[in-house]
């Protein structure tokens, strides 16, 4: 969802840049700055998503190890 919004914002900014005439240089500069901000937000969003996936994988591994330890304890008790 966010990626689609970012993509739409980029496309709109690029369309405005392409339609702008040379006298609106400041507008072009501001739109390029907005594109940079969008790129940075996309990157941070991707980093956050990757971190969440890594955390989830870590939790799964910890759970599996706990399960293995518990199984070994039960085998040793028998």
N, CA, C and O atoms as a GROMACS GRO file, in nm:
protein
  312
    1UNK      N    1   0.083  -0.120   0.000
    1UNK     CA    2   0.000   0.000   0.000
    1UNK      C    3   0.087   0.125   0.000
    1UNK      O    4   0.069   0.213  -0.084
    2UNK      N    5   0.182   0.134   0.094
    2UNK     CA    6   0.267   0.251   0.101
    2UNK      C    7   0.354   0.262  -0.023
    2UNK      O    8   0.377   0.373  -0.072
    3UNK      N    9   0.401   0.150  -0.074
    3UNK     CA   10   0.484   0.151  -0.193
    3UNK      C   11   0.406   0.208  -0.311
    3UNK      O   12   0.461   0.283  -0.392
    4UNK      N   13   0.279   0.172  -0.322
    4UNK     CA   14   0.195   0.225  -0.430
    4UNK      C   15   0.180   0.376  -0.416
    4UNK      O   16   0.185   0.448  -0.515
    5UNK      N   17   0.160   0.424  -0.292
    5UNK     CA   18   0.147   0.568  -0.269
    5UNK      C   19   0.277   0.638  -0.306
    5UNK      O   20   0.275   0.741  -0.374
    6UNK      N   21   0.390   0.584  -0.263
    6UNK     CA   22   0.519   0.642  -0.297
    6UNK      C   23   0.536   0.648  -0.449
    6UNK      O   24   0.581   0.749  -0.503
    7UNK      N   25   0.500   0.540  -0.516
    7UNK     CA   26   0.514   0.535  -0.661
    7UNK      C   27   0.426   0.640  -0.728
    7UNK      O   28   0.471   0.707  -0.822
    8UNK      N   29   0.304   0.656  -0.681
    8UNK     CA   30   0.214   0.757  -0.738
    8UNK      C   31   0.268   0.898  -0.715
    8UNK      O   32   0.262   0.982  -0.804
    9UNK      N   33   0.321   0.923  -0.595
    9UNK     CA   34   0.379   1.054  -0.567
    9UNK      C   35   0.498   1.082  -0.657
    9UNK      O   36   0.513   1.193  -0.709
   10UNK      N   37   0.582   0.982  -0.677
   10UNK     CA   38   0.697   1.000  -0.765
   10UNK      C   39   0.652   1.030  -0.908
   10UNK      O   40   0.706   1.120  -0.972
   11UNK      N   41   0.555   0.955  -0.956
   11UNK     CA   42   0.506   0.975  -1.092
   11UNK      C   43   0.446   1.114  -1.109
   11UNK      O   44   0.466   1.179  -1.212
   12UNK      N   45   0.372   1.161  -1.008
   12UNK     CA   46   0.314   1.294  -1.015
   12UNK      C   47   0.423   1.402  -1.017
   12UNK      O   48   0.415   1.496  -1.096
   13UNK      N   49   0.524   1.386  -0.931
   13UNK     CA   50   0.632   1.484  -0.926
   13UNK      C   51   0.709   1.487  -1.057
   13UNK      O   52   0.744   1.594  -1.107
   14UNK      N   53   0.737   1.369  -1.112
   14UNK     CA   54   0.809   1.363  -1.239
   14UNK      C   55   0.727   1.426  -1.351
   14UNK      O   56   0.781   1.497  -1.436
   15UNK      N   57   0.596   1.401  -1.351
   15UNK     CA   58   0.509   1.461  -1.454
   15UNK      C   59   0.511   1.614  -1.445
   15UNK      O   60   0.514   1.682  -1.547
   16UNK      N   61   0.509   1.666  -1.322
   16UNK     CA   62   0.513   1.812  -1.303
   16UNK      C   63   0.647   1.868  -1.350
   16UNK      O   64   0.653   1.973  -1.414
   17UNK      N   65   0.755   1.797  -1.317
   17UNK     CA   66   0.888   1.841  -1.360
   17UNK      C   67   0.895   1.846  -1.512
   17UNK      O   68   0.946   1.943  -1.569
   18UNK      N   69   0.844   1.743  -1.578
   18UNK     CA   70   0.849   1.737  -1.724
   18UNK      C   71   0.763   1.845  -1.789
   18UNK      O   72   0.794   1.893  -1.898
   19UNK      N   73   0.655   1.884  -1.723
   19UNK     CA   74   0.566   1.985  -1.779
   19UNK      C   75   0.611   2.128  -1.748
   19UNK      O   76   0.570   2.223  -1.814
   20UNK      N   77   0.696   2.141  -1.647
   20UNK     CA   78   0.739   2.276  -1.605
   20UNK      C   79   0.829   2.338  -1.711
   20UNK      O   80   0.904   2.268  -1.780
   21UNK      N   81   0.820   2.469  -1.723
   21UNK     CA   82   0.911   2.535  -1.817
   21UNK      C   83   1.036   2.579  -1.743
   21UNK      O   84   1.042   2.570  -1.620
   22UNK      N   85   1.134   2.626  -1.815
   22UNK     CA   86   1.262   2.659  -1.754
   22UNK      C   87   1.253   2.776  -1.656
   22UNK      O   88   1.340   2.789  -1.570
   23UNK      N   89   1.152   2.859  -1.666
   23UNK     CA   90   1.140   2.973  -1.574
   23UNK      C   91   1.098   2.929  -1.433
   23UNK      O   92   1.108   3.005  -1.338
   24UNK      N   93   1.051   2.806  -1.422
   24UNK     CA   94   1.008   2.759  -1.290
   24UNK      C   95   1.114   2.668  -1.229
   24UNK      O   96   1.084   2.559  -1.180
   25UNK      N   97   1.239   2.714  -1.233
   25UNK     CA   98   1.351   2.636  -1.181
   25UNK      C   99   1.335   2.604  -1.033
   25UNK      O  100   1.368   2.493  -0.989
   26UNK      N  101   1.284   2.701  -0.955
   26UNK     CA  102   1.266   2.676  -0.810
   26UNK      C  103   1.165   2.564  -0.786
   26UNK      O  104   1.182   2.482  -0.696
   27UNK      N  105   1.059   2.562  -0.867
   27UNK     CA  106   0.960   2.455  -0.855
   27UNK      C  107   1.024   2.320  -0.882
   27UNK      O  108   1.001   2.222  -0.810
   28UNK      N  109   1.105   2.315  -0.986
   28UNK     CA  110   1.173   2.190  -1.019
   28UNK      C  111   1.264   2.146  -0.904
   28UNK      O  112   1.267   2.029  -0.869
   29UNK      N  113   1.338   2.242  -0.846
   29UNK     CA  114   1.426   2.209  -0.732
   29UNK      C  115   1.345   2.151  -0.616
   29UNK      O  116   1.385   2.052  -0.554
   30UNK      N  117   1.231   2.213  -0.587
   30UNK     CA  118   1.148   2.166  -0.476
   30UNK      C  119   1.092   2.026  -0.504
   30UNK      O  120   1.086   1.942  -0.415
   31UNK      N  121   1.050   2.003  -0.628
   31UNK     CA  122   0.997   1.871  -0.663
   31UNK      C  123   1.106   1.764  -0.655
   31UNK      O  124   1.080   1.652  -0.613
   32UNK      N  125   1.227   1.800  -0.696
   32UNK     CA  126   1.338   1.704  -0.684
   32UNK      C  127   1.365   1.675  -0.536
   32UNK      O  128   1.394   1.561  -0.500
   33UNK      N  129   1.356   1.776  -0.452
   33UNK     CA  130   1.373   1.756  -0.307
   33UNK      C  131   1.264   1.663  -0.254
   33UNK      O  132   1.292   1.575  -0.172
   34UNK      N  133   1.141   1.682  -0.301
   34UNK     CA  134   1.030   1.595  -0.259
   34UNK      C  135   1.057   1.451  -0.303
   34UNK      O  136   1.033   1.357  -0.227
   35UNK      N  137   1.106   1.433  -0.427
   35UNK     CA  138   1.140   1.298  -0.474
   35UNK      C  139   1.246   1.236  -0.384
   35UNK      O  140   1.239   1.116  -0.353
   36UNK      N  141   1.344   1.314  -0.342
   36UNK     CA  142   1.448   1.263  -0.252
   36UNK      C  143   1.389   1.218  -0.119
   36UNK      O  144   1.426   1.114  -0.065
   37UNK      N  145   1.296   1.296  -0.067
   37UNK     CA  146   1.231   1.261   0.059
   37UNK      C  147   1.151   1.132   0.043
   37UNK      O  148   1.154   1.045   0.131
   38UNK      N  149   1.080   1.120  -0.069
   38UNK     CA  150   1.002   0.998  -0.094
   38UNK      C  151   1.094   0.877  -0.100
   38UNK      O  152   1.064   0.772  -0.042
   39UNK      N  153   1.208   0.891  -0.170
   39UNK     CA  154   1.304   0.781  -0.179
   39UNK      C  155   1.354   0.742  -0.040
   39UNK      O  156   1.366   0.624  -0.008
   40UNK      N  157   1.383   0.843   0.043
   40UNK     CA  158   1.432   0.816   0.178
   40UNK      C  159   1.326   0.744   0.261
   40UNK      O  160   1.356   0.651   0.335
   41UNK      N  161   1.200   0.788   0.248
   41UNK     CA  162   1.091   0.722   0.321
   41UNK      C  163   1.074   0.578   0.275
   41UNK      O  164   1.050   0.489   0.357
   42UNK      N  165   1.085   0.555   0.145
   42UNK     CA  166   1.076   0.418   0.094
   42UNK      C  167   1.186   0.331   0.152
   42UNK      O  168   1.163   0.217   0.191
   43UNK      N  169   1.307   0.387   0.158
   43UNK     CA  170   1.421   0.312   0.209
   43UNK      C  171   1.400   0.278   0.358
   43UNK      O  172   1.424   0.165   0.400
   44UNK      N  173   1.355   0.378   0.435
   44UNK     CA  174   1.330   0.354   0.577
   44UNK      C  175   1.219   0.251   0.597
   44UNK      O  176   1.228   0.166   0.685
   45UNK      N  177   1.116   0.258   0.514
   45UNK     CA  178   1.005   0.163   0.521
   45UNK      C  179   1.055   0.021   0.493
   45UNK      O  180   1.018  -0.074   0.562
   46UNK      N  181   1.140   0.008   0.392
   46UNK     CA  182   1.197  -0.123   0.358
   46UNK      C  183   1.285  -0.174   0.471
   46UNK      O  184   1.279  -0.292   0.506
   47UNK      N  185   1.368  -0.085   0.529
   47UNK     CA  186   1.454  -0.125   0.641
   47UNK      C  187   1.370  -0.173   0.759
   47UNK      O  188   1.402  -0.272   0.823
   48UNK      N  189   1.262  -0.100   0.787
   48UNK     CA  190   1.174  -0.137   0.900
   48UNK      C  191   1.109  -0.272   0.874
   48UNK      O  192   1.100  -0.356   0.964
   49UNK      N  193   1.063  -0.294   0.751
   49UNK     CA  194   1.000  -0.421   0.715
   49UNK      C  195   1.102  -0.536   0.728
   49UNK      O  196   1.069  -0.642   0.781
   50UNK      N  197   1.224  -0.513   0.681
   50UNK     CA  198   1.327  -0.616   0.691
   50UNK      C  199   1.359  -0.647   0.837
   50UNK      O  200   1.379  -0.763   0.872
   51UNK      N  201   1.365  -0.544   0.921
   51UNK     CA  202   1.394  -0.565   1.063
   51UNK      C  203   1.283  -0.647   1.128
   51UNK      O  204   1.309  -0.736   1.208
   52UNK      N  205   1.159  -0.615   1.093
   52UNK     CA  206   1.046  -0.692   1.149
   52UNK      C  207   1.053  -0.838   1.107
   52UNK      O  208   1.024  -0.927   1.186
   53UNK      N  209   1.092  -0.864   0.982
   53UNK     CA  210   1.106  -1.002   0.934
   53UNK      C  211   1.219  -1.073   1.007
   53UNK      O  212   1.206  -1.189   1.044
   54UNK      N  213   1.331  -1.002   1.028
   54UNK     CA  214   1.443  -1.062   1.100
   54UNK      C  215   1.404  -1.095   1.243
   54UNK      O  216   1.438  -1.202   1.295
   55UNK      N  217   1.331  -1.002   1.308
   55UNK     CA  218   1.287  -1.026   1.445
   55UNK      C  219   1.194  -1.147   1.453
   55UNK      O  220   1.204  -1.228   1.545
   56UNK      N  221   1.105  -1.158   1.356
   56UNK     CA  222   1.013  -1.272   1.354
   56UNK      C  223   1.089  -1.402   1.335
   56UNK      O  224   1.061  -1.502   1.402
   57UNK      N  225   1.187  -1.401   1.244
   57UNK     CA  226   1.268  -1.522   1.222
   57UNK      C  227   1.344  -1.559   1.349
   57UNK      O  228   1.354  -1.676   1.385
   58UNK      N  229   1.396  -1.458   1.417
   58UNK     CA  230   1.470  -1.482   1.541
   58UNK      C  231   1.378  -1.546   1.645
   58UNK      O  232   1.417  -1.640   1.714
   59UNK      N  233   1.256  -1.495   1.657
   59UNK     CA  234   1.161  -1.551   1.753
   59UNK      C  235   1.128  -1.696   1.720
   59UNK      O  236   1.114  -1.778   1.810
   60UNK      N  237   1.115  -1.727   1.592
   60UNK     CA  238   1.086  -1.865   1.551
   60UNK      C  239   1.202  -1.956   1.589
   60UNK      O  240   1.181  -2.066   1.642
   61UNK      N  241   1.325  -1.911   1.563
   61UNK     CA  242   1.443  -1.991   1.596
   61UNK      C  243   1.451  -2.014   1.747
   61UNK      O  244   1.476  -2.126   1.793
   62UNK      N  245   1.428  -1.908   1.824
   62UNK     CA  246   1.432  -1.922   1.971
   62UNK      C  247   1.325  -2.021   2.018
   62UNK      O  248   1.351  -2.104   2.104
   63UNK      N  249   1.206  -2.012   1.961
   63UNK     CA  250   1.097  -2.104   1.998
   63UNK      C  251   1.136  -2.248   1.965
   63UNK      O  252   1.114  -2.339   2.045
   64UNK      N  253   1.194  -2.267   1.846
   64UNK     CA  254   1.234  -2.402   1.806
   64UNK      C  255   1.342  -2.456   1.897
   64UNK      O  256   1.339  -2.574   1.934
   65UNK      N  257   1.438  -2.372   1.934
   65UNK     CA  258   1.543  -2.417   2.024
   65UNK      C  259   1.486  -2.451   2.162
   65UNK      O  260   1.524  -2.552   2.222
   66UNK      N  261   1.396  -2.367   2.211
   66UNK     CA  262   1.332  -2.396   2.340
   66UNK      C  263   1.258  -2.529   2.334
   66UNK      O  264   1.264  -2.608   2.429
   67UNK      N  265   1.190  -2.554   2.225
   67UNK     CA  266   1.116  -2.678   2.207
   67UNK      C  267   1.213  -2.797   2.209
   67UNK      O  268   1.186  -2.898   2.273
   68UNK      N  269   1.325  -2.784   2.138
   68UNK     CA  270   1.425  -2.891   2.134
   68UNK      C  271   1.481  -2.918   2.273
   68UNK      O  272   1.497  -3.033   2.314
   69UNK      N  273   1.512  -2.812   2.346
   69UNK     CA  274   1.566  -2.827   2.481
   69UNK      C  275   1.465  -2.898   2.569
   69UNK      O  276   1.500  -2.988   2.646
   70UNK      N  277   1.340  -2.858   2.559
   70UNK     CA  278   1.234  -2.920   2.640
   70UNK      C  279   1.219  -3.069   2.605
   70UNK      O  280   1.202  -3.152   2.694
   71UNK      N  281   1.226  -3.101   2.477
   71UNK     CA  282   1.218  -3.241   2.435
   71UNK      C  283   1.334  -3.321   2.492
   71UNK      O  284   1.315  -3.433   2.540
   72UNK      N  285   1.454  -3.265   2.487
   72UNK     CA  286   1.572  -3.334   2.541
   72UNK      C  287   1.560  -3.355   2.691
   72UNK      O  288   1.597  -3.460   2.743
   73UNK      N  289   1.508  -3.255   2.761
   73UNK     CA  290   1.488  -3.268   2.906
   73UNK      C  291   1.393  -3.384   2.936
   73UNK      O  292   1.418  -3.465   3.026
   74UNK      N  293   1.283  -3.389   2.860
   74UNK     CA  294   1.184  -3.495   2.883
   74UNK      C  295   1.244  -3.632   2.854
   74UNK      O  296   1.215  -3.728   2.926
   75UNK      N  297   1.327  -3.644   2.752
   75UNK     CA  298   1.390  -3.771   2.720
   75UNK      C  299   1.486  -3.813   2.831
   75UNK      O  300   1.495  -3.930   2.865
   76UNK      N  301   1.557  -3.714   2.887
   76UNK     CA  302   1.654  -3.745   2.992
   76UNK      C  303   1.583  -3.785   3.121
   76UNK      O  304   1.636  -3.866   3.198
   77UNK      N  305   1.466  -3.730   3.146
   77UNK     CA  306   1.391  -3.761   3.268
   77UNK      C  307   1.332  -3.902   3.265
   77UNK      O  308   1.305  -3.961   3.370
   78UNK      N  309   1.313  -3.956   3.145
   78UNK     CA  310   1.252  -4.089   3.132
   78UNK      C  311   1.348  -4.198   3.159
   78UNK      O  312   1.312  -4.316   3.152
   0.00000   0.00000   0.00000
